[in-house]
């Protein structure tokens, strides 16, 4: 791909670009000729991106000073480049039963996945309206499908779906398109990060909670690992995100991964309780052997 001059490049902002899917998306958009401002948490995270022609910027989307600095960087761009797209990729994973996950953790997840996304979008919308640019919100399969053990993360991504639908209609008259991308399992470190608090959560459960959720807590890491292993690579995901950001007439939603597309379609077509049985059956494959036997017995007596 031919290299554009700085004067003819457009700006693309990618959040959560320290590693994984965000970093891969930043590199892919740079390869396609855009000047990418990649949000990272530390200077060291941005060093690898420099070699790909990406400009890293320190950006915690829950920090208003960081957001203001990004807006100032764009408004003061020496080449007066237009903002072609904002790719809201930054997100925080979380796993655990609804009853057990502390409210402070719920708030922390929503602060990043929902309120941080809204804050940055609000700040960049004036520039995006001027350029008739695009907002690409990275949701998740869990934005459409919520399963046992994933309620916190899924709730936040359902919120991203809702705000994206509203934003799409609000901005359509002004030429700004809003696109949702729904990844499923992607081979990144995000899954591992999301599981990091499970052991601490388990130790803080009451005996009654352990009776209810002990087997589920043991199953979640194996279930996540299997889903991640079957998922797309970061580079494959980045290509789909880049398509969402650059297609002349984009769809309103893109899924990443065949299993993701299947599960979302199934959730739309099947009665709720049928779909529940299907997802729980898959999850129970990862239960400890004793819990599997008990579950099978309960199923026969139901």
VEXDREN-2710 file (C-alpha; in Angstrom, 1 decimal):
% VEXDREN-2710
k/r/px/py/pz
1/UNK/0.0/0.0/0.0
2/UNK/1.4/3.4/-1.0
3/UNK/2.5/5.7/1.8
4/UNK/0.4/8.9/2.0
5/UNK/1.9/12.2/2.9
6/UNK/1.1/13.6/6.3
7/UNK/-1.0/16.3/4.7
8/UNK/-3.3/13.8/3.0
9/UNK/-3.6/11.4/5.8
10/UNK/-6.7/11.3/8.0
11/UNK/-6.6/10.6/11.7
12/UNK/-8.0/7.5/13.3
13/UNK/-8.2/7.2/17.1
14/UNK/-7.9/3.7/18.6
15/UNK/-8.4/3.2/22.3
16/UNK/-7.1/0.2/24.3
17/UNK/-4.2/-0.2/21.9
18/UNK/-1.5/-1.4/24.4
19/UNK/-1.8/-5.0/23.3
20/UNK/-4.0/-7.5/21.6
21/UNK/-6.8/-6.6/19.3
22/UNK/-6.4/-2.8/19.9
23/UNK/-2.7/-2.9/19.0
24/UNK/-3.4/-5.0/15.9
25/UNK/-6.1/-2.6/14.8
26/UNK/-3.8/0.4/15.2
27/UNK/-1.2/-1.3/13.1
28/UNK/-3.8/-2.3/10.4
29/UNK/-5.2/1.2/10.2
30/UNK/-1.7/2.6/9.8
31/UNK/-1.0/0.1/7.1
32/UNK/-4.1/1.4/5.3
33/UNK/-2.6/4.9/5.2
34/UNK/-4.2/6.6/8.2
35/UNK/-2.4/8.5/10.9
36/UNK/-3.3/6.5/14.0
37/UNK/-3.4/8.0/17.5
38/UNK/-3.3/4.8/19.6
39/UNK/-4.4/5.1/23.2
40/UNK/-2.0/3.3/25.6
41/UNK/-1.6/3.2/29.4
42/UNK/2.2/3.5/29.6
43/UNK/5.0/4.8/27.4
44/UNK/6.5/1.4/27.2
45/UNK/3.2/0.0/25.7
46/UNK/3.6/2.4/22.8
47/UNK/7.2/1.6/21.9
48/UNK/6.3/-1.4/19.7
49/UNK/3.7/0.6/17.9
50/UNK/6.1/3.3/16.8
51/UNK/7.8/0.9/14.5
52/UNK/4.5/0.4/12.7
53/UNK/4.1/4.1/12.1
54/UNK/1.6/4.6/14.8
55/UNK/1.6/7.6/17.2
56/UNK/0.9/6.3/20.8
57/UNK/-0.8/8.7/23.2
58/UNK/-1.3/8.1/26.9
59/UNK/-5.0/7.6/27.3
60/UNK/-7.0/6.3/30.2
61/UNK/-10.6/6.9/29.0
62/UNK/-11.8/7.4/32.6
63/UNK/-9.4/10.3/33.0
64/UNK/-10.8/13.6/31.8
65/UNK/-7.3/15.2/31.7
66/UNK/-6.2/12.5/29.3
67/UNK/-9.3/13.0/27.1
68/UNK/-8.7/16.7/27.1
69/UNK/-5.1/16.2/26.0
70/UNK/-6.2/14.0/23.1
71/UNK/-8.7/16.6/22.0
72/UNK/-6.0/19.3/22.1
73/UNK/-3.7/17.1/20.1
74/UNK/-6.3/16.7/17.4
75/UNK/-7.4/20.3/17.4
76/UNK/-3.8/21.4/17.3
77/UNK/-2.7/19.0/14.6
78/UNK/0.0/20.7/12.5
79/UNK/-1.4/19.3/9.3
80/UNK/-5.1/20.1/10.1
81/UNK/-6.0/16.5/9.4
82/UNK/-9.7/15.4/9.6
83/UNK/-10.7/12.7/12.1
84/UNK/-11.9/9.7/10.0
85/UNK/-12.8/7.4/12.8
86/UNK/-12.9/6.8/16.5
87/UNK/-12.5/3.1/17.4
88/UNK/-13.7/2.6/20.9
89/UNK/-11.9/-0.6/21.8
90/UNK/-10.8/0.0/25.4
91/UNK/-12.6/-2.4/27.7
92/UNK/-12.4/-4.2/31.0
93/UNK/-13.3/-7.9/31.3
94/UNK/-14.9/-9.5/34.4
95/UNK/-16.3/-12.9/35.3
96/UNK/-18.3/-14.2/38.2
97/UNK/-21.9/-14.7/39.4
98/UNK/-24.1/-11.6/39.7
99/UNK/-24.7/-12.3/43.4
100/UNK/-21.0/-12.6/44.2
101/UNK/-19.2/-9.9/42.2
102/UNK/-18.9/-6.8/44.5
103/UNK/-20.7/-3.6/43.6
104/UNK/-17.4/-1.8/43.4
105/UNK/-16.3/-4.2/40.7
106/UNK/-19.6/-3.6/38.8
107/UNK/-18.9/0.1/39.0
108/UNK/-15.3/-0.3/37.8
109/UNK/-16.3/-2.3/34.8
110/UNK/-19.1/0.1/33.8
111/UNK/-16.8/3.1/34.4
112/UNK/-14.5/1.8/31.6
113/UNK/-16.8/-0.1/29.3
114/UNK/-19.7/2.4/29.3
115/UNK/-18.9/5.7/30.9
116/UNK/-15.4/6.0/29.5
117/UNK/-16.6/5.1/26.1
118/UNK/-19.3/7.8/26.3
119/UNK/-16.9/10.4/27.7
120/UNK/-14.4/10.0/24.8
121/UNK/-17.1/9.9/22.2
122/UNK/-18.7/13.0/23.5
123/UNK/-15.4/14.8/23.4
124/UNK/-14.6/13.8/19.8
125/UNK/-18.0/14.2/18.3
126/UNK/-17.5/17.8/17.2
127/UNK/-14.5/16.8/15.2
128/UNK/-16.3/13.7/13.8
129/UNK/-19.3/15.8/12.8
130/UNK/-17.1/18.3/11.0
131/UNK/-15.4/15.5/9.0
132/UNK/-18.5/13.3/8.6
133/UNK/-16.4/10.6/10.3
134/UNK/-17.3/7.3/11.9
135/UNK/-17.7/5.8/15.4
136/UNK/-16.8/2.1/15.7
137/UNK/-17.8/0.7/19.1
138/UNK/-16.3/-2.6/20.0
139/UNK/-19.0/-4.5/21.8
140/UNK/-18.9/-8.3/22.2
141/UNK/-20.9/-11.4/21.6
142/UNK/-21.8/-10.8/25.2
143/UNK/-23.5/-7.6/24.2
144/UNK/-26.2/-9.9/22.7
145/UNK/-25.8/-13.1/24.6
146/UNK/-25.5/-13.2/28.4
147/UNK/-24.6/-16.5/30.1
148/UNK/-24.1/-17.7/33.7
149/UNK/-20.9/-16.3/35.1
150/UNK/-20.6/-13.4/32.5
151/UNK/-23.3/-11.1/33.8
152/UNK/-21.2/-8.1/34.7
153/UNK/-19.3/-7.9/31.5
154/UNK/-22.4/-8.8/29.4
155/UNK/-24.4/-6.1/31.1
156/UNK/-21.8/-3.4/30.2
157/UNK/-21.7/-4.6/26.6
158/UNK/-25.5/-4.6/26.4
159/UNK/-25.2/-1.0/27.4
160/UNK/-22.7/-0.3/24.6
161/UNK/-25.1/-1.9/22.1
162/UNK/-27.9/0.4/23.3
163/UNK/-25.9/3.6/23.3
164/UNK/-24.6/2.7/19.9
165/UNK/-28.1/2.3/18.5
166/UNK/-29.2/5.6/19.9
167/UNK/-26.0/7.4/18.6
168/UNK/-26.5/5.9/15.2
169/UNK/-29.9/7.5/14.8
170/UNK/-28.9/10.8/16.4
171/UNK/-25.9/11.3/14.1
172/UNK/-27.2/9.9/10.8
173/UNK/-28.6/13.3/9.7
174/UNK/-25.1/14.7/10.1
175/UNK/-23.3/12.1/8.0
176/UNK/-21.6/10.4/11.0
177/UNK/-22.0/6.6/10.8
178/UNK/-22.0/4.4/14.0
179/UNK/-20.9/0.8/13.6
180/UNK/-20.9/-2.0/16.2
181/UNK/-18.3/-4.8/16.1
182/UNK/-19.1/-7.9/18.1
183/UNK/-16.1/-10.2/18.7
184/UNK/-16.4/-13.6/20.4
185/UNK/-13.3/-15.4/21.4
186/UNK/-10.2/-13.6/20.3
187/UNK/-6.7/-14.9/21.1
188/UNK/-5.6/-12.1/23.4
189/UNK/-4.5/-11.6/27.0
190/UNK/-7.9/-10.0/27.8
191/UNK/-9.4/-13.4/28.7
192/UNK/-6.6/-14.1/31.2
193/UNK/-7.0/-10.6/32.7
194/UNK/-10.7/-11.2/33.1
195/UNK/-10.1/-14.3/35.1
196/UNK/-7.4/-12.9/37.4
197/UNK/-9.9/-12.0/40.2
198/UNK/-11.8/-15.3/40.2
199/UNK/-9.7/-17.0/42.9
200/UNK/-10.0/-14.0/45.2
201/UNK/-13.8/-14.0/44.5
202/UNK/-14.0/-17.7/45.4
203/UNK/-12.2/-17.2/48.8
204/UNK/-14.7/-14.4/49.7
205/UNK/-17.8/-16.4/48.9
206/UNK/-20.0/-17.5/51.8
207/UNK/-20.6/-21.2/52.4
208/UNK/-24.1/-20.8/51.0
209/UNK/-22.7/-19.0/47.9
210/UNK/-20.1/-21.7/47.4
211/UNK/-22.9/-24.3/47.4
212/UNK/-24.7/-22.4/44.7
213/UNK/-21.8/-21.3/42.5
214/UNK/-18.7/-23.4/43.4
215/UNK/-19.0/-25.6/40.4
216/UNK/-19.7/-22.6/38.1
217/UNK/-16.6/-20.8/39.4
218/UNK/-14.4/-23.8/38.7
219/UNK/-15.9/-24.1/35.2
220/UNK/-15.5/-20.5/34.0
221/UNK/-11.7/-20.6/33.4
222/UNK/-11.9/-23.8/31.3
223/UNK/-14.9/-22.5/29.4
224/UNK/-13.2/-19.2/28.6
225/UNK/-10.0/-21.0/27.6
226/UNK/-11.9/-23.3/25.2
227/UNK/-13.8/-20.4/23.7
228/UNK/-10.7/-18.3/23.3
229/UNK/-8.7/-21.2/21.7
230/UNK/-11.5/-21.6/19.1
231/UNK/-11.5/-17.8/18.4
232/UNK/-9.9/-15.5/15.9
233/UNK/-6.5/-14.1/16.0
234/UNK/-5.9/-10.4/16.9
235/UNK/-4.9/-9.7/13.3
236/UNK/-8.0/-11.3/11.9
237/UNK/-10.2/-9.3/14.3
238/UNK/-8.3/-6.1/13.3
239/UNK/-9.1/-6.7/9.6
240/UNK/-12.8/-6.9/10.4
241/UNK/-12.6/-3.8/12.6
242/UNK/-10.8/-1.9/9.9
243/UNK/-13.5/-2.9/7.4
244/UNK/-16.1/-1.5/9.8
245/UNK/-14.1/1.7/10.0
246/UNK/-13.5/2.2/6.2
247/UNK/-16.3/0.5/4.2
248/UNK/-18.2/3.0/2.1
249/UNK/-21.5/1.6/3.1
250/UNK/-20.9/-0.3/6.3
251/UNK/-23.3/-2.6/8.0
252/UNK/-24.6/-1.5/11.4
253/UNK/-23.0/-4.6/13.0
254/UNK/-20.2/-6.9/12.3
255/UNK/-19.5/-10.1/14.1
256/UNK/-16.1/-11.7/14.5
257/UNK/-15.9/-15.5/14.4
258/UNK/-18.3/-18.2/13.1
259/UNK/-19.3/-19.3/16.6
260/UNK/-20.2/-15.7/17.6
261/UNK/-22.4/-15.3/14.6
262/UNK/-24.1/-18.7/15.3
263/UNK/-24.8/-17.9/19.0
264/UNK/-26.2/-14.5/18.3
265/UNK/-28.4/-15.9/15.6
266/UNK/-29.5/-18.7/17.8
267/UNK/-30.3/-16.3/20.7
268/UNK/-32.6/-14.4/18.3
269/UNK/-34.4/-17.4/16.9
270/UNK/-34.7/-19.8/19.8
271/UNK/-37.1/-19.4/22.8
272/UNK/-35.2/-18.1/25.8
273/UNK/-35.4/-21.3/27.8
274/UNK/-34.2/-23.4/24.9
275/UNK/-31.2/-21.1/24.4
276/UNK/-30.5/-21.2/28.1
277/UNK/-30.4/-25.0/28.1
278/UNK/-28.1/-24.9/25.1
279/UNK/-25.6/-22.5/26.7
280/UNK/-25.7/-24.2/30.1
281/UNK/-25.2/-27.6/28.5
282/UNK/-22.0/-26.3/26.9
283/UNK/-20.9/-24.7/30.2
284/UNK/-21.5/-27.8/32.2
285/UNK/-19.0/-29.7/30.1
286/UNK/-16.4/-27.7/32.1
287/UNK/-17.9/-28.4/35.5
288/UNK/-16.0/-30.7/37.9
289/UNK/-16.9/-34.4/37.4
290/UNK/-19.0/-34.6/40.6
291/UNK/-21.0/-31.5/39.7
292/UNK/-21.5/-32.9/36.2
293/UNK/-23.0/-36.0/37.6
294/UNK/-25.3/-34.1/40.0
295/UNK/-26.4/-31.8/37.1
296/UNK/-27.2/-34.7/34.9
297/UNK/-29.3/-36.4/37.6
298/UNK/-31.2/-33.1/38.2
299/UNK/-31.8/-32.8/34.5
300/UNK/-33.4/-36.3/34.3
301/UNK/-35.7/-35.5/37.3
302/UNK/-36.7/-32.1/36.0
END
